[in-house]
């Protein structure tokens, strides 16, 4: 972006210099004409400067949060890259919070369910899409069965869930949501908007319907922590009441 700004500014300056040179060769001996032309030239230069500055400022605005998000590999692209390295079924894709200090970039970690109880954890460079590592793991049979059972009747893949949720913001993770007794019913997708606000969404495994996960939003807002504090306060009050009755 900085090089583009320099090019834009350089073009504007070159135009002004060229215009000034052309005027110098075209001047005559009529003083009034020269004065009028000089004033017009000054106005033109001011307009050009303002126009060049406006162009540079407009270009610089592209370096905000939205542009930064657009420059990163999307969740769907990271999933595609992982599946090229290892065939199977993607069960999660997460953008790491911590950057690699040696490369100053963030990575996608994509989990792929292979044959049997074999899982693959694949790290994908968040800028280039390059495969950084691939690890093979043997997971618990129960976890494998739950994942396969949830995905068996599913018509929405992890990639599709990420693409659906991308309308809500930049997707930073997509995972199977299996917190309830019924097993996974939806993809749990997290997004971040241009202002850095994080939100959680559920994308139904069968209907592809997307709804906001209000429980996770409450967790982010600290409401559960507040409820816990209230519960602890109630417990203390109950204990005090019991002590008072004992003293009586």
CORDAWO-V817317 format. One record per residue. N is the residue number from 1. RES is the residue in three letters. SS is DSSP state (helix for helix, strand for strand, loop for the rest). OMEGA is omega in radians with two decimals (999 if undefined). Layout:
n:N res:RES ss:SS omega:OMEGA
n:N res:RES ss:SS omega:OMEGA
This chain:
n:1 res:UNK ss:loop omega:-3.12
n:2 res:UNK ss:helix omega:3.12
n:3 res:UNK ss:helix omega:3.11
n:4 res:UNK ss:helix omega:3.13
n:5 res:UNK ss:helix omega:3.14
n:6 res:UNK ss:helix omega:3.13
n:7 res:UNK ss:helix omega:3.14
n:8 res:UNK ss:helix omega:-3.13
n:9 res:UNK ss:helix omega:3.14
n:10 res:UNK ss:helix omega:3.11
n:11 res:UNK ss:helix omega:-3.14
n:12 res:UNK ss:helix omega:3.14
n:13 res:UNK ss:helix omega:3.13
n:14 res:UNK ss:helix omega:3.12
n:15 res:UNK ss:helix omega:-3.14
n:16 res:UNK ss:helix omega:3.14
n:17 res:UNK ss:helix omega:-3.14
n:18 res:UNK ss:helix omega:3.13
n:19 res:UNK ss:helix omega:3.13
n:20 res:UNK ss:helix omega:3.14
n:21 res:UNK ss:helix omega:-3.14
n:22 res:UNK ss:helix omega:-3.13
n:23 res:UNK ss:helix omega:-3.11
n:24 res:UNK ss:helix omega:3.14
n:25 res:UNK ss:helix omega:-3.04
n:26 res:UNK ss:helix omega:-3.07
n:27 res:UNK ss:loop omega:3.09
n:28 res:UNK ss:loop omega:-3.08
n:29 res:UNK ss:loop omega:-3.13
n:30 res:UNK ss:loop omega:-3.06
n:31 res:UNK ss:helix omega:-3.11
n:32 res:UNK ss:helix omega:3.12
n:33 res:UNK ss:helix omega:3.13
n:34 res:UNK ss:helix omega:-3.12
n:35 res:UNK ss:helix omega:-3.14
n:36 res:UNK ss:helix omega:-3.13
n:37 res:UNK ss:helix omega:3.12
n:38 res:UNK ss:helix omega:3.12
n:39 res:UNK ss:helix omega:3.13
n:40 res:UNK ss:helix omega:3.13
n:41 res:UNK ss:helix omega:3.12
n:42 res:UNK ss:helix omega:3.11
n:43 res:UNK ss:helix omega:-3.13
n:44 res:UNK ss:helix omega:3.13
n:45 res:UNK ss:helix omega:3.11
n:46 res:UNK ss:helix omega:3.13
n:47 res:UNK ss:helix omega:-3.14
n:48 res:UNK ss:helix omega:3.14
n:49 res:UNK ss:helix omega:3.14
n:50 res:UNK ss:helix omega:3.14
n:51 res:UNK ss:helix omega:3.12
n:52 res:UNK ss:helix omega:-3.14
n:53 res:UNK ss:helix omega:3.12
n:54 res:UNK ss:helix omega:3.14
n:55 res:UNK ss:helix omega:3.14
n:56 res:UNK ss:helix omega:3.14
n:57 res:UNK ss:helix omega:-3.14
n:58 res:UNK ss:helix omega:3.13
n:59 res:UNK ss:helix omega:-3.11
n:60 res:UNK ss:helix omega:-3.12
n:61 res:UNK ss:helix omega:-3.13
n:62 res:UNK ss:helix omega:-3.11
n:63 res:UNK ss:helix omega:-3.13
n:64 res:UNK ss:loop omega:-3.10
n:65 res:UNK ss:helix omega:-3.10
n:66 res:UNK ss:helix omega:3.14
n:67 res:UNK ss:helix omega:3.12
n:68 res:UNK ss:helix omega:3.13
n:69 res:UNK ss:helix omega:-3.10
n:70 res:UNK ss:helix omega:-3.09
n:71 res:UNK ss:helix omega:3.13
n:72 res:UNK ss:loop omega:3.04
n:73 res:UNK ss:loop omega:3.13
n:74 res:UNK ss:loop omega:3.11
n:75 res:UNK ss:helix omega:-3.14
n:76 res:UNK ss:helix omega:3.13
n:77 res:UNK ss:helix omega:3.10
n:78 res:UNK ss:helix omega:3.11
n:79 res:UNK ss:helix omega:3.10
n:80 res:UNK ss:helix omega:-3.13
n:81 res:UNK ss:helix omega:-3.14
n:82 res:UNK ss:helix omega:-3.12
n:83 res:UNK ss:helix omega:3.04
n:84 res:UNK ss:helix omega:3.13
n:85 res:UNK ss:helix omega:-3.11
n:86 res:UNK ss:loop omega:3.11
n:87 res:UNK ss:loop omega:-3.13
n:88 res:UNK ss:loop omega:-3.13
n:89 res:UNK ss:strand omega:-3.14
n:90 res:UNK ss:strand omega:3.12
n:91 res:UNK ss:strand omega:3.07
n:92 res:UNK ss:strand omega:3.03
n:93 res:UNK ss:strand omega:-3.07
n:94 res:UNK ss:strand omega:3.06
n:95 res:UNK ss:strand omega:-3.08
n:96 res:UNK ss:loop omega:3.12
n:97 res:UNK ss:loop omega:-3.07
n:98 res:UNK ss:loop omega:3.12
n:99 res:UNK ss:loop omega:3.05
n:100 res:UNK ss:strand omega:-3.05
n:101 res:UNK ss:loop omega:-3.10
n:102 res:UNK ss:loop omega:-3.11
n:103 res:UNK ss:loop omega:3.12
n:104 res:UNK ss:loop omega:3.11
n:105 res:UNK ss:strand omega:3.11
n:106 res:UNK ss:loop omega:-3.10
n:107 res:UNK ss:strand omega:2.96
n:108 res:UNK ss:strand omega:3.00
n:109 res:UNK ss:strand omega:-3.07
n:110 res:UNK ss:strand omega:3.10
n:111 res:UNK ss:strand omega:-3.11
n:112 res:UNK ss:strand omega:3.09
n:113 res:UNK ss:strand omega:-3.13
n:114 res:UNK ss:loop omega:3.14
n:115 res:UNK ss:loop omega:-3.14
n:116 res:UNK ss:loop omega:3.13
n:117 res:UNK ss:loop omega:-3.10
n:118 res:UNK ss:strand omega:3.06
n:119 res:UNK ss:strand omega:3.07
n:120 res:UNK ss:strand omega:3.06
n:121 res:UNK ss:strand omega:-3.01
n:122 res:UNK ss:strand omega:3.08
n:123 res:UNK ss:strand omega:-3.09
n:124 res:UNK ss:strand omega:3.10
n:125 res:UNK ss:strand omega:-3.03
n:126 res:UNK ss:loop omega:3.13
n:127 res:UNK ss:loop omega:-3.02
n:128 res:UNK ss:loop omega:-3.06
n:129 res:UNK ss:loop omega:3.14
n:130 res:UNK ss:loop omega:3.08
n:131 res:UNK ss:strand omega:-3.10
n:132 res:UNK ss:strand omega:3.13
n:133 res:UNK ss:strand omega:3.06
n:134 res:UNK ss:strand omega:-3.13
n:135 res:UNK ss:strand omega:3.11
n:136 res:UNK ss:strand omega:-3.11
n:137 res:UNK ss:strand omega:3.02
n:138 res:UNK ss:strand omega:-3.06
n:139 res:UNK ss:loop omega:3.11
n:140 res:UNK ss:loop omega:-3.10
n:141 res:UNK ss:helix omega:3.14
n:142 res:UNK ss:helix omega:3.12
n:143 res:UNK ss:helix omega:3.13
n:144 res:UNK ss:helix omega:-3.14
n:145 res:UNK ss:helix omega:3.14
n:146 res:UNK ss:helix omega:-3.14
n:147 res:UNK ss:helix omega:-3.13
n:148 res:UNK ss:helix omega:3.13
n:149 res:UNK ss:helix omega:-3.14
n:150 res:UNK ss:helix omega:-3.07
n:151 res:UNK ss:helix omega:-3.07
n:152 res:UNK ss:helix omega:-3.13
n:153 res:UNK ss:loop omega:-3.09
n:154 res:UNK ss:loop omega:3.04
n:155 res:UNK ss:loop omega:-3.11
n:156 res:UNK ss:loop omega:3.14
n:157 res:UNK ss:loop omega:3.10
n:158 res:UNK ss:helix omega:3.12
n:159 res:UNK ss:helix omega:3.14
n:160 res:UNK ss:helix omega:3.11
n:161 res:UNK ss:helix omega:3.12
n:162 res:UNK ss:helix omega:3.14
n:163 res:UNK ss:helix omega:3.12
n:164 res:UNK ss:helix omega:-3.10
n:165 res:UNK ss:helix omega:-3.11
n:166 res:UNK ss:helix omega:3.07
n:167 res:UNK ss:helix omega:-3.12
n:168 res:UNK ss:helix omega:-3.10
n:169 res:UNK ss:loop omega:3.13
n:170 res:UNK ss:strand omega:-3.08
n:171 res:UNK ss:strand omega:3.13
n:172 res:UNK ss:strand omega:3.07
n:173 res:UNK ss:strand omega:3.03
n:174 res:UNK ss:strand omega:-3.08
n:175 res:UNK ss:strand omega:3.01
n:176 res:UNK ss:strand omega:3.14
n:177 res:UNK ss:strand omega:-3.09
n:178 res:UNK ss:loop omega:-3.06
n:179 res:UNK ss:loop omega:-3.07
n:180 res:UNK ss:loop omega:-3.07
n:181 res:UNK ss:loop omega:-3.11
n:182 res:UNK ss:loop omega:-3.06
n:183 res:UNK ss:loop omega:-3.09
n:184 res:UNK ss:loop omega:3.09
n:185 res:UNK ss:loop omega:-3.05
n:186 res:UNK ss:strand omega:2.96
n:187 res:UNK ss:strand omega:3.07
n:188 res:UNK ss:strand omega:-3.05
n:189 res:UNK ss:strand omega:3.08
n:190 res:UNK ss:strand omega:3.12
n:191 res:UNK ss:strand omega:3.04
n:192 res:UNK ss:strand omega:-3.13
n:193 res:UNK ss:loop omega:-3.08
n:194 res:UNK ss:loop omega:-3.12
n:195 res:UNK ss:loop omega:3.13
n:196 res:UNK ss:loop omega:-3.14
n:197 res:UNK ss:loop omega:-3.14
n:198 res:UNK ss:strand omega:3.10
n:199 res:UNK ss:strand omega:-3.12
n:200 res:UNK ss:strand omega:-3.08
n:201 res:UNK ss:strand omega:3.00
n:202 res:UNK ss:strand omega:3.08
n:203 res:UNK ss:strand omega:-3.06
n:204 res:UNK ss:strand omega:-3.09
n:205 res:UNK ss:loop omega:-3.08
n:206 res:UNK ss:loop omega:-3.05
n:207 res:UNK ss:loop omega:-3.07
n:208 res:UNK ss:loop omega:3.11
n:209 res:UNK ss:loop omega:-3.12
n:210 res:UNK ss:strand omega:3.11
n:211 res:UNK ss:strand omega:3.13
n:212 res:UNK ss:strand omega:3.10
n:213 res:UNK ss:loop omega:-3.06
n:214 res:UNK ss:helix omega:3.12
n:215 res:UNK ss:helix omega:3.12
n:216 res:UNK ss:helix omega:3.11
n:217 res:UNK ss:helix omega:3.09
n:218 res:UNK ss:helix omega:3.11
n:219 res:UNK ss:helix omega:-3.13
n:220 res:UNK ss:helix omega:-3.12
n:221 res:UNK ss:helix omega:3.10
n:222 res:UNK ss:loop omega:-3.12
n:223 res:UNK ss:helix omega:3.11
n:224 res:UNK ss:helix omega:3.11
n:225 res:UNK ss:helix omega:3.12
n:226 res:UNK ss:helix omega:3.10
n:227 res:UNK ss:helix omega:3.11
n:228 res:UNK ss:helix omega:3.12
n:229 res:UNK ss:helix omega:3.10
n:230 res:UNK ss:helix omega:3.14
n:231 res:UNK ss:helix omega:3.13
n:232 res:UNK ss:helix omega:3.11
n:233 res:UNK ss:helix omega:3.10
n:234 res:UNK ss:helix omega:3.12
n:235 res:UNK ss:helix omega:3.12
n:236 res:UNK ss:helix omega:3.11
n:237 res:UNK ss:helix omega:3.13
n:238 res:UNK ss:helix omega:3.14
n:239 res:UNK ss:helix omega:3.12
n:240 res:UNK ss:helix omega:3.12
n:241 res:UNK ss:helix omega:3.13
n:242 res:UNK ss:helix omega:3.12
n:243 res:UNK ss:helix omega:3.13
n:244 res:UNK ss:helix omega:3.14
n:245 res:UNK ss:helix omega:3.13
n:246 res:UNK ss:helix omega:3.13
n:247 res:UNK ss:helix omega:3.13
n:248 res:UNK ss:loop omega:999
